[in-house]
Amino acid sequence: MRKKILSVALVAAAFSAKAQFISYVGNNASFSIGKGALVYNGGGMKTVGSGKVVNRGNIMLVGDANSKLQTVATDGGEKTDGGNIIMKLNDATNFASSTYGQLYISGIPQANITAIVDKEYAATKNGTMQQMSIPFKGKTISSLATELGNTGGFSNVRNTNAIGYWENERVVMHNLPGTAKSNDNASKDNRASLYDNALRYYAIGTANWNPEKVNTVKGVPFSDVTEMKVGLTGAGAGIDFGANGAARNMYNERYNTYLQDNFETGTVYTGNFGKNIYQFGNPFLTNLNLSKLNPTTVSNIHGIRYEATGVTTTGRGSTKSSDFKYLMYEASGTAVGDTQDAYIKPMGTVVIKLKNANATPEINFNNLRRFAYAFTAGDAGVTSRNGNSVKQLRVIGLNSNGEEVARTYYVVSSNLVTGINTDLNNVQVVAFSENLYTIEETAEGNIRDDAEWLYINQANENDYQGKPILMMAKTDKIASYKFELEENAQKADNFSSGKKFYINQNGRTLAISNGLMVPAESEKATLSYGEVSAMLATANEAGNNGTIIVRDQFAGIYKVLFGADYKNAIIEIFDASGRIVRTFNNVKASGSYDLNTANLAEGVYTVKITSKDGLSHIQKIIIKN
């Protein structure tokens, strides 16, 4: 798409040159910038009285120490009620995919930025707490509440009407009183303010406002003259989360009630779990391009999480999310996972996970700004398209209306390790949805006894070629699959290796092409890279009835996920000698079932699940205390 570039010098009807203001919109004048247009302004901007700039495209203000950005009244005083410089949302109905007006400000000192800018905001509701940034200096929480439609204001109680912000160092969410400003700290947060807290990651309770309704948030935007650089160091350092995350933070909350780290497979609440995680808000009214956060710029980056949804809050105020998007980096530096929309919108947030604390990289948020609504694969340090490249299969589960329900990934390269992998270069991400996921495999092509359910699964493209991985789907919610292929984070119709991904449902194998859509025929399917050499055959399971046991690493428990044909079931746990050690009768199979393994000694156990109709599933689990 060609951008329409407009020089403000040509808009003589609405603008006149001023020493400090290259752009000047007089009282009663109006200037509209269309979708896709770019207005470049080599200086400041001023509106007077009812003068108005309505931006559906992009404004770029590149000034100097003498430039100013102001909205003033007709008497020359500062005009502070907004309504003059407006960043419009272009499609209020389809807000999640809509473009919007963006404002790029560079070189203008903060003291010279006094204009009130209006930002129209609507976003997919994250759940009980909206994850967002506040890109305005010294924004009062009371005015934010009013603008979002929370007429009663935000409380200082840790509930779904609170406004909290994340502290990376102590891995905790603080609360701000409704009378505070965004540059204030909570009473238990004694850290010095950094850039007037422009980079804060906020969780804003949605009990009394609707994020999916267009609201206008107003304020003074931040300057970039003092570069917004932040060192990634100290997150979670020295914190003991306790056995199974049972230790408590300064607010007497157990870490296991809110701490999530899907980047880590294997053990939880130990090692790197929950540590070296950095959460930030977008401080600007411009998109942040995540391709700029890659192993070249952040040497020990493990992955990026963005767009949290399904946030729930406990009675004590602790929150967890049930859905995210992820970018992971393979050893070559190639991005995998959710590369399609990997940018952070204004008022959006981002989470960065490091492999370790061996390096202390610095991120300059000034340099991440881009108007583009896309991930730029060329910026992500990707390798060339060759036999050693990274091949990715994206499986999108659609409902009967063609709407996305869930997605999962299968990634292969010669650098990746098959099966259980705690290597720092793995790209695996633990699943967070029961609707669609894959099961961790062994090198032989079986299900691991201690299987993780995965959002992103990986295998070595050489030693696991032609071997299947198991994919599970809730077919009462997922009616069809759509497949998307990428090689080195770029759309691929054919791989440079000449090989393909395959799906097998009910004994029928189909080669996958980019954009292919097929019905979801059964709860179990297998995926493979390369021509299928064997179907999934595992000593760990009996039958093919859609039931499986997976380990929920965050809760430290096993879950039974029942197939559609199960109504009620008996669950028996056998020790290594064959003795029954636990029996659970009349278990309802309408949802997942948390398997009670409390007080069982460490070791390998066999679980047998039998339906009232005689269906059975047998699988081994490993208990580690």
C-alpha positions as CSV (number, residue, x, y, z in Angstrom):
1,M,0.0,0.0,0.0
2,R,1.4,3.4,-1.0
3,K,1.4,6.0,1.8
4,K,0.1,9.4,1.1
5,I,2.7,11.8,2.4
6,L,1.6,15.4,3.1
7,S,3.9,18.3,3.7
8,V,2.3,20.7,6.2
9,A,3.6,23.7,4.2
10,L,1.0,22.9,1.5
11,V,-2.0,23.2,3.8
12,A,-2.0,27.0,3.9
13,A,-5.7,27.3,4.6
14,A,-5.3,25.8,8.1
15,F,-1.7,26.4,8.9
16,S,0.7,29.3,9.1
17,A,4.4,29.3,9.9
18,K,5.4,30.2,13.5
19,A,8.9,30.3,15.0
20,Q,8.2,27.5,17.5
21,F,5.2,26.0,15.6
22,I,5.7,24.8,12.1
23,S,2.0,23.6,12.3
24,Y,-0.6,26.1,13.5
25,V,-4.3,25.3,13.6
26,G,-6.3,28.5,14.3
27,N,-9.6,28.8,16.1
28,N,-12.5,27.2,14.2
29,A,-10.0,25.6,11.8
30,S,-9.9,21.8,11.2
31,F,-7.4,19.6,9.6
32,S,-8.1,15.9,9.0
33,I,-5.4,13.3,8.2
34,G,-6.8,10.2,6.4
35,K,-6.2,6.6,7.0
36,G,-2.8,5.6,5.6
37,A,-1.6,9.2,5.2
38,L,1.6,10.5,6.7
39,V,2.1,14.1,7.8
40,Y,5.7,15.0,8.4
41,N,6.3,18.1,10.4
42,G,9.8,19.4,11.0
43,G,9.0,21.3,14.2
44,G,6.2,21.9,16.7
45,M,2.4,22.0,16.5
46,K,-0.2,24.4,18.1
47,T,-3.9,24.5,18.1
48,V,-6.0,27.5,19.3
49,G,-9.5,27.5,20.7
50,S,-11.6,25.0,18.8
51,G,-8.9,24.4,16.2
52,K,-8.7,20.7,15.6
53,V,-6.4,18.0,14.2
54,V,-8.3,14.7,13.5
55,N,-5.7,12.0,12.8
56,R,-6.7,8.7,11.2
57,G,-3.2,8.2,9.8
58,N,0.2,9.1,11.0
59,I,1.7,12.4,12.3
60,M,5.5,12.7,12.6
61,L,6.7,15.7,14.6
62,V,10.5,16.0,14.5
63,G,11.5,19.1,16.4
64,D,14.3,20.6,18.5
65,A,14.9,22.3,21.8
66,N,12.8,25.3,20.6
67,S,9.9,23.4,19.3
68,K,6.6,23.2,21.2
69,L,3.5,21.1,21.2
70,Q,0.6,23.1,22.6
71,T,-3.2,23.3,22.8
72,V,-4.2,26.8,23.9
73,A,-7.4,28.7,24.5
74,T,-8.3,31.8,22.6
75,D,-7.0,34.0,25.4
76,G,-3.6,32.4,25.1
77,G,-3.8,30.2,28.2
78,E,-3.3,26.4,28.2
79,K,-6.4,24.5,27.0
80,T,-6.6,21.4,29.2
81,D,-9.9,19.8,28.3
82,G,-8.8,18.1,25.1
83,G,-10.7,17.7,21.9
84,N,-8.1,19.4,19.7
85,I,-5.5,16.7,18.7
86,I,-7.4,13.5,18.3
87,M,-6.0,10.0,17.5
88,K,-9.0,8.3,15.9
89,L,-9.9,4.6,15.9
90,N,-10.8,3.9,12.3
91,D,-13.2,1.0,12.8
92,A,-15.0,1.0,16.1
93,T,-16.9,-2.2,15.3
94,N,-13.8,-4.2,14.4
95,F,-11.6,-2.5,16.9
96,A,-9.2,-5.5,17.4
97,S,-8.0,-5.3,13.8
98,S,-8.6,-1.6,13.2
99,T,-5.9,0.8,12.3
100,Y,-5.8,4.1,14.2
101,G,-4.2,7.5,14.3
102,Q,-0.6,7.5,15.5
103,L,1.6,10.3,16.8
104,Y,5.4,10.2,16.7
105,I,7.1,13.0,18.6
106,S,10.9,13.4,18.5
107,G,13.3,16.0,19.8
108,I,10.8,18.2,21.6
109,P,11.6,18.6,25.3
110,Q,9.1,17.5,27.9
111,A,8.7,21.0,29.2
112,N,7.6,22.2,25.8
113,I,4.9,19.5,25.5
114,T,1.8,20.8,27.2
115,A,-0.8,19.8,24.6
116,I,-3.7,17.5,25.6
117,V,-3.9,14.7,23.1
118,D,-7.0,12.5,22.8
119,K,-6.5,8.8,22.2
120,E,-9.5,6.7,21.3
121,Y,-9.1,3.3,23.0
122,A,-11.0,0.0,22.5
123,A,-9.4,-3.4,22.8
124,T,-10.3,-7.1,23.3
125,K,-11.3,-7.5,26.9
126,N,-8.5,-9.3,28.8
127,G,-10.9,-10.5,31.5
128,T,-11.1,-9.1,35.0
129,M,-8.0,-6.9,34.6
130,Q,-7.1,-5.0,31.4
131,Q,-3.4,-5.2,30.7
132,M,-2.5,-1.7,29.3
133,S,-0.2,1.3,29.5
134,I,-0.9,4.9,30.2
135,P,1.1,6.9,27.7
136,F,0.5,10.3,29.3
137,K,2.7,12.1,31.8
138,G,1.2,12.6,35.3
139,K,-2.2,11.2,34.4
140,T,-4.6,11.4,37.3
141,I,-6.2,8.0,38.1
142,S,-9.5,9.8,38.8
143,S,-9.6,11.3,35.3
144,L,-8.6,7.9,33.8
145,A,-11.6,6.4,35.6
146,T,-14.0,9.0,34.2
147,E,-12.7,8.7,30.7
148,L,-12.9,4.9,30.7
149,G,-16.5,5.1,31.9
150,N,-15.8,4.0,35.5
151,T,-17.9,6.8,37.1
152,G,-17.4,5.5,40.6
153,G,-13.6,5.6,40.3
154,F,-11.0,2.9,41.0
155,S,-10.6,1.5,44.5
156,N,-7.5,0.8,46.5
157,V,-8.7,-2.7,47.4
158,R,-7.0,-5.6,45.5
159,N,-10.1,-6.5,43.5
160,T,-11.5,-6.2,40.0
161,N,-12.1,-2.4,40.5
162,A,-8.5,-1.7,41.3
163,I,-5.6,-0.3,39.3
164,G,-2.4,-2.1,39.7
165,Y,1.1,-1.9,38.2
166,W,3.8,-4.6,37.9
167,E,7.2,-4.4,39.6
168,N,9.8,-6.6,37.8
169,E,12.3,-6.7,40.5
170,R,10.1,-8.2,43.3
171,V,7.7,-10.0,41.0
172,V,4.6,-8.3,42.4
173,M,1.7,-6.2,41.5
174,H,1.2,-3.0,43.4
175,N,-2.0,-1.0,43.7
176,L,-2.5,2.8,43.2
177,P,-5.2,4.7,45.1
178,G,-7.9,6.3,43.1
179,T,-6.6,9.7,44.1
180,A,-3.1,9.1,42.8
181,K,-1.3,10.0,39.5
182,S,0.5,7.7,37.1
183,N,3.8,9.0,38.3
184,D,3.1,8.1,41.9
185,N,4.3,4.9,43.6
186,A,2.3,2.6,45.9
187,S,3.2,2.9,49.6
188,K,5.2,-0.4,49.5
189,D,7.1,0.6,46.4
190,N,10.1,2.7,47.4
191,R,11.9,2.7,44.1
192,A,12.8,5.9,42.3
193,S,10.5,6.8,39.4
194,L,11.9,6.0,36.0
195,Y,10.9,8.4,33.2
196,D,7.8,9.4,35.2
197,N,6.8,5.7,35.2
198,A,6.1,5.9,31.4
199,L,7.1,2.3,30.9
200,R,4.7,0.8,33.6
201,Y,2.7,-2.3,32.9
202,Y,-0.8,-1.7,34.3
203,A,-3.6,-4.1,35.2
204,I,-6.8,-2.1,35.4
205,G,-9.9,-3.7,36.9
206,T,-12.8,-3.9,34.4
207,A,-15.6,-4.4,36.9
208,N,-17.1,-1.0,36.1
209,W,-16.1,-0.3,32.5
210,N,-16.0,-2.0,29.2
211,P,-12.7,-2.1,27.3
212,E,-14.6,-3.2,24.1
213,K,-16.5,0.1,24.0
214,V,-14.6,3.1,22.5
215,N,-13.5,5.4,25.2
216,T,-11.3,8.5,24.8
217,V,-8.3,8.8,27.1
218,K,-6.6,12.2,27.3
219,G,-3.3,13.6,28.5
220,V,0.1,15.1,27.8
221,P,2.3,12.7,25.8
222,F,5.8,11.8,26.8
223,S,8.9,13.4,25.2
224,D,11.7,11.2,23.8
225,V,14.5,13.7,24.4
226,T,15.5,11.7,27.5
227,E,15.8,8.3,25.8
228,M,13.6,5.7,27.4
229,K,16.4,3.1,28.0
230,V,15.9,0.4,30.6
231,G,18.4,-2.3,31.7
232,L,17.0,-5.8,32.0
233,T,18.5,-6.8,35.3
234,G,17.3,-8.0,38.7
235,A,13.9,-9.5,37.9
236,G,13.1,-12.0,40.6
237,A,16.8,-12.1,41.7
238,G,17.1,-13.7,45.2
239,I,13.4,-14.5,45.5
240,D,12.5,-17.9,46.8
241,F,9.0,-18.8,45.6
242,G,8.8,-21.7,48.0
243,A,7.8,-25.3,47.5
244,N,5.3,-25.3,44.6
245,G,5.2,-21.5,44.8
246,A,3.6,-21.4,48.3
247,A,5.8,-18.6,49.6
248,R,4.1,-15.2,50.0
249,N,4.9,-11.8,48.7
250,M,4.8,-8.5,50.6
251,Y,1.0,-8.4,50.2
252,N,0.7,-11.9,51.8
253,E,-0.3,-13.5,48.4
254,R,1.1,-16.8,47.5
255,Y,3.2,-16.7,44.3
256,N,1.4,-19.7,42.9
257,T,-1.9,-17.7,42.8
258,Y,-0.6,-15.3,40.1
259,L,2.9,-16.1,38.9
260,Q,2.9,-17.6,35.4
261,D,5.9,-18.6,33.2
262,N,4.8,-20.6,30.2
263,F,8.3,-20.1,28.8
264,E,9.7,-22.7,31.2
265,T,9.0,-26.4,30.7
266,G,9.9,-28.9,33.3
267,T,10.1,-27.9,37.0
268,V,8.2,-24.9,38.3
269,Y,8.9,-22.3,40.9
270,T,12.6,-23.2,40.8
271,G,15.6,-22.4,38.6
272,N,14.7,-19.7,36.0
273,F,11.0,-20.1,36.4
274,G,9.3,-16.8,37.2
275,K,12.7,-15.0,37.0
276,N,14.3,-12.8,34.4
277,I,10.8,-11.7,33.2
278,Y,10.3,-8.0,32.4
279,Q,6.9,-6.5,31.8
280,F,6.5,-3.1,30.2
281,G,3.8,-0.8,28.8
282,N,4.1,1.1,25.5
283,P,5.0,4.7,26.6
284,F,4.3,6.2,23.1
285,L,1.3,6.9,20.8
286,T,3.1,4.9,18.1
287,N,3.4,1.1,17.6
288,L,6.4,-0.8,18.9
289,N,7.8,-3.2,16.4
290,L,8.8,-6.4,18.3
291,S,11.2,-7.6,15.6
292,K,13.6,-5.0,17.1
293,L,13.7,-7.2,20.2
294,N,15.8,-10.1,19.0
295,P,19.0,-12.0,19.8
296,T,21.0,-9.3,18.0
297,T,19.8,-6.5,20.3
298,V,19.0,-8.6,23.4
299,S,21.7,-11.3,23.4
300,N,20.0,-13.6,26.0
301,I,16.4,-13.1,25.0
302,H,14.3,-16.3,25.3
303,G,11.0,-15.0,24.1
304,I,8.3,-12.4,24.1
305,R,4.7,-12.6,25.3
306,Y,2.0,-10.2,24.3
307,E,-1.8,-9.7,24.2
308,A,-2.9,-11.4,27.4
309,T,-6.5,-12.4,27.5
310,G,-8.8,-14.5,29.7
311,V,-7.5,-12.8,32.9
312,T,-9.2,-14.0,36.1
313,T,-9.0,-12.6,39.6
314,T,-9.3,-14.5,42.9
315,G,-11.1,-13.2,46.0
316,R,-7.8,-12.0,47.3
317,G,-7.0,-10.0,44.2
318,S,-4.5,-12.3,42.6
319,T,-4.8,-12.6,38.8
320,K,-3.9,-15.1,36.1
321,S,-4.3,-15.1,32.3
322,S,-5.5,-18.0,30.2
323,D,-4.4,-16.9,26.7
324,F,-1.4,-15.1,25.2
325,K,0.6,-14.7,22.0
326,Y,4.2,-15.7,22.0
327,L,7.4,-15.0,20.0
328,M,10.3,-17.4,20.7
329,Y,13.8,-17.4,19.2
330,E,15.5,-20.4,17.8
331,A,19.3,-20.7,18.2
332,S,19.9,-19.1,14.8
333,G,18.0,-16.0,16.0
334,T,14.9,-16.8,13.9
335,A,11.5,-15.9,15.4
336,V,8.8,-18.5,15.7
337,G,5.3,-18.5,17.0
338,D,2.9,-15.5,16.7
339,T,4.9,-13.5,14.2
340,Q,1.9,-12.2,12.3
341,D,0.8,-9.3,14.5
342,A,4.0,-8.9,16.6
343,Y,3.7,-5.3,17.4
344,I,2.5,-3.4,20.5
345,K,-0.2,-0.9,20.0
346,P,-0.3,2.4,21.8
347,M,-1.6,1.7,25.3
348,G,-0.5,-2.0,24.9
349,T,1.9,-4.1,26.9
350,V,4.8,-6.5,26.3
351,V,6.5,-9.2,28.4
352,I,10.2,-10.2,27.8
353,K,11.7,-13.4,29.1
354,L,15.5,-13.8,29.3
355,K,17.3,-17.2,29.3
356,N,19.4,-16.2,32.3
357,A,20.9,-13.2,34.1
358,N,24.4,-13.7,32.5
359,A,24.0,-10.6,30.4
360,T,22.2,-7.4,31.3
361,P,21.0,-6.0,28.0
362,E,19.5,-2.5,27.6
363,I,16.4,-1.7,25.6
364,N,15.9,1.7,24.1
365,F,12.1,2.0,23.6
366,N,12.7,5.1,21.4
367,N,14.2,2.9,18.8
368,L,11.2,0.4,18.7
369,R,8.7,2.9,17.3
370,R,7.2,2.2,13.9
371,F,4.0,3.1,12.2
372,A,3.8,-0.3,10.5
373,Y,1.2,-2.8,11.6
374,A,3.5,-5.8,11.1
375,F,6.4,-7.8,12.3
376,T,9.5,-7.2,10.1
377,A,11.1,-10.6,9.8
378,G,14.2,-9.1,8.3
379,D,14.9,-7.2,11.5
380,A,14.8,-10.4,13.6
381,G,18.2,-11.8,12.7
382,V,16.7,-14.6,10.6
383,T,18.9,-16.9,8.6
384,S,18.7,-17.5,4.9
385,R,16.2,-19.9,3.4
386,N,18.2,-23.2,3.2
387,G,18.2,-26.7,4.6
388,N,19.1,-25.4,8.1
389,S,16.2,-22.9,8.2
390,V,13.3,-22.9,10.7
391,K,10.1,-24.4,9.4
392,Q,6.8,-23.6,11.2
393,L,3.3,-25.0,11.1
394,R,0.6,-22.9,12.6
395,V,-2.6,-24.7,13.3
396,I,-5.6,-22.5,13.9
397,G,-8.8,-24.1,15.3
398,L,-12.0,-22.4,14.0
399,N,-15.5,-22.7,15.2
400,S,-18.5,-23.4,13.0
401,N,-18.7,-19.7,12.2
402,G,-15.1,-19.6,11.0
403,E,-13.9,-17.7,14.1
404,E,-10.6,-18.6,15.8
405,V,-11.0,-20.5,19.0
406,A,-7.4,-21.5,19.7
407,R,-4.1,-22.2,17.9
408,T,-1.0,-24.4,18.3
409,Y,2.4,-24.6,16.7
410,Y,4.8,-27.3,15.5
411,V,8.4,-26.1,14.7
412,V,11.3,-28.0,13.3
413,S,14.9,-27.1,12.5
414,S,18.3,-28.8,12.6
415,N,19.1,-26.8,15.7
416,L,16.2,-27.9,17.8
417,V,16.1,-30.9,20.1
418,T,13.4,-33.5,20.0
419,G,11.4,-34.4,23.2
420,I,12.0,-33.1,26.7
421,N,14.2,-30.1,26.5
422,T,15.4,-27.7,29.1
423,D,18.1,-26.3,26.8
424,L,18.2,-22.5,26.7
425,N,17.7,-22.6,23.0
426,N,14.3,-24.4,23.1
427,V,11.3,-22.7,21.7
428,Q,8.7,-24.7,23.5
429,V,5.8,-22.9,25.2
430,V,3.5,-24.6,27.7
431,A,-0.2,-24.6,26.5
432,F,-2.8,-22.5,28.3
433,S,-5.9,-23.7,26.6
434,E,-7.6,-27.1,26.6
435,N,-9.2,-26.4,23.3
436,L,-6.2,-27.1,21.1
437,Y,-2.7,-28.2,21.9
438,T,0.0,-30.8,21.2
439,I,1.6,-33.4,23.5
440,E,5.3,-33.6,24.2
441,E,6.9,-36.6,22.4
442,T,9.7,-38.9,23.0
443,A,12.5,-39.4,20.5
444,E,10.9,-42.7,19.4
445,G,7.6,-41.0,18.5
446,N,5.6,-41.9,21.7
447,I,4.0,-39.7,24.3
448,R,6.2,-38.9,27.3
449,D,5.1,-40.4,30.6
450,D,5.5,-36.9,32.1
451,A,4.0,-35.2,29.1
452,E,3.6,-31.4,28.9
453,W,0.7,-30.0,26.8
454,L,2.3,-27.5,24.5
455,Y,1.3,-24.3,22.7
456,I,4.6,-24.4,20.7
457,N,6.1,-27.9,20.2
458,Q,9.5,-28.4,18.7
459,A,11.5,-31.3,17.2
460,N,14.7,-31.9,15.3
461,E,13.9,-31.9,11.6
462,N,16.4,-34.7,10.9
463,D,16.0,-37.3,13.7
464,Y,12.3,-36.7,14.0
465,Q,11.5,-36.6,10.4
466,G,8.4,-38.7,9.5
467,K,7.5,-39.3,13.1
468,P,4.2,-38.0,14.5
469,I,3.3,-35.8,17.4
470,L,-0.2,-36.0,19.0
471,M,-2.6,-33.0,18.6
472,M,-5.7,-32.8,20.8
473,A,-8.8,-30.7,20.1
474,K,-12.1,-30.1,21.7
475,T,-14.3,-30.8,18.7
476,D,-17.4,-29.5,20.3
477,K,-15.8,-26.1,20.0
478,I,-13.4,-26.6,17.0
479,A,-15.1,-27.5,13.7
480,S,-12.1,-27.0,11.3
481,Y,-8.4,-26.3,11.1
482,K,-6.7,-23.7,9.1
483,F,-3.0,-24.2,8.4
484,E,-0.3,-21.5,7.9
485,L,3.3,-22.2,6.9
486,E,6.4,-20.1,7.6
487,E,10.0,-20.5,6.9
488,N,12.3,-18.1,8.9
489,A,9.3,-16.1,10.1
490,Q,8.1,-15.5,6.5
491,K,5.1,-16.9,4.7
492,A,6.1,-20.1,2.8
493,D,4.1,-21.9,0.1
494,N,6.9,-24.4,-0.2
495,F,9.9,-25.2,2.1
496,S,13.5,-24.9,0.8
497,S,14.0,-28.5,2.0
498,G,11.3,-29.8,-0.4
499,K,9.5,-31.5,2.5
500,K,6.0,-30.9,3.9
501,F,4.0,-31.1,7.1
502,Y,1.3,-33.7,7.3
503,I,-1.9,-34.3,9.3
504,N,-3.4,-37.7,10.0
505,Q,-7.0,-37.9,11.1
506,N,-8.8,-41.3,11.5
507,G,-6.1,-43.1,9.6
508,R,-6.1,-40.7,6.6
509,T,-2.9,-38.7,5.9
510,L,-3.0,-35.3,4.1
511,A,-0.1,-33.1,3.0
512,I,-0.5,-29.6,4.4
513,S,-0.3,-26.5,2.1
514,N,-0.3,-22.9,3.2
515,G,-3.9,-21.7,3.8
516,L,-5.4,-25.2,3.6
517,M,-8.6,-25.7,5.6
518,V,-9.9,-29.1,6.7
519,P,-12.7,-30.3,9.0
520,A,-11.7,-31.3,12.5
521,E,-12.8,-35.0,12.3
522,S,-11.7,-36.3,15.8
523,E,-10.3,-35.2,19.1
524,K,-7.0,-36.8,18.3
525,A,-4.9,-36.1,15.2
526,T,-1.2,-36.4,14.5
527,L,1.1,-34.0,12.8
528,S,4.5,-34.8,11.2
529,Y,7.2,-33.2,9.3
530,G,8.3,-35.2,6.3
531,E,6.5,-38.2,4.8
532,V,4.9,-40.2,7.5
533,S,6.8,-43.3,8.3
534,A,4.7,-44.5,11.3
535,M,1.5,-43.7,13.1
536,L,1.7,-42.7,16.8
537,A,1.9,-46.0,18.7
538,T,2.6,-45.7,22.4
539,A,2.7,-48.1,25.2
540,N,1.4,-45.4,27.4
541,E,-2.1,-45.4,26.0
542,A,-4.9,-47.9,25.3
543,G,-7.4,-47.1,22.7
544,N,-8.0,-43.9,20.8
545,N,-10.9,-42.3,22.6
546,G,-9.8,-38.7,23.0
547,T,-8.9,-38.9,26.7
548,I,-5.4,-38.0,27.9
549,I,-3.6,-37.0,31.1
550,V,-1.4,-33.9,31.1
551,R,0.7,-32.2,33.7
552,D,-0.4,-28.6,34.7
553,Q,3.0,-27.3,35.7
554,F,1.7,-24.1,37.4
555,A,-0.7,-25.9,39.7
556,G,1.8,-28.8,40.2
557,I,-1.0,-31.4,39.4
558,Y,-2.1,-33.7,36.7
559,K,-5.3,-33.1,34.7
560,V,-7.5,-35.7,33.1
561,L,-8.9,-34.3,29.8
562,F,-11.8,-36.5,28.8
563,G,-12.8,-37.5,25.3
564,A,-16.3,-36.6,24.0
565,D,-17.6,-40.1,24.5
566,Y,-17.0,-40.1,28.3
567,K,-19.9,-39.2,30.5
568,N,-18.8,-40.6,33.9
569,A,-15.7,-42.5,34.8
570,I,-13.8,-44.5,37.4
571,I,-10.2,-43.5,37.8
572,E,-7.7,-45.8,39.4
573,I,-4.0,-45.2,40.2
574,F,-1.6,-48.1,40.5
575,D,1.9,-48.1,42.0
576,A,4.8,-49.9,40.4
577,S,3.8,-53.2,42.0
578,G,0.3,-53.1,40.5
579,R,-1.4,-52.2,43.8
580,I,-4.3,-49.7,43.6
581,V,-3.3,-46.7,45.7
582,R,-6.2,-44.3,44.7
583,T,-9.7,-44.7,43.3
584,F,-12.0,-42.0,42.2
585,N,-15.6,-43.1,41.5
586,N,-18.3,-41.5,39.5
587,V,-16.1,-38.8,38.1
588,K,-18.1,-36.4,35.8
589,A,-16.4,-36.1,32.5
590,S,-18.0,-32.8,31.4
591,G,-14.8,-30.9,32.0
592,S,-11.2,-31.5,33.0
593,Y,-10.6,-33.3,36.3
594,D,-7.7,-32.5,38.7
595,L,-6.1,-35.8,39.7
596,N,-5.4,-35.9,43.4
597,T,-1.9,-37.3,43.9
598,A,-1.2,-35.6,47.2
599,N,1.0,-37.6,49.6
600,L,2.0,-40.2,47.0
601,A,5.6,-41.2,47.2
602,E,7.9,-40.3,44.3
603,G,7.9,-42.7,41.5
604,V,6.1,-43.9,38.3
605,Y,2.4,-44.7,38.6
606,T,-0.1,-46.1,36.1
607,V,-3.5,-44.4,35.8
608,K,-6.5,-46.3,34.4
609,I,-9.6,-44.4,33.4
610,T,-12.7,-46.4,32.6
611,S,-16.0,-45.0,31.3
612,K,-19.4,-46.5,32.3
613,D,-19.6,-47.7,28.6
614,G,-16.4,-49.7,28.9
615,L,-14.0,-47.2,27.2
616,S,-10.6,-47.2,28.9
617,H,-7.4,-45.1,28.8
618,I,-4.2,-46.2,30.5
619,Q,-1.3,-43.8,30.9
620,K,1.8,-43.5,33.2
621,I,2.6,-40.5,35.3
622,I,5.6,-39.5,37.2
623,I,5.3,-38.1,40.8
624,K,8.1,-35.7,41.9
625,N,7.9,-34.2,45.3
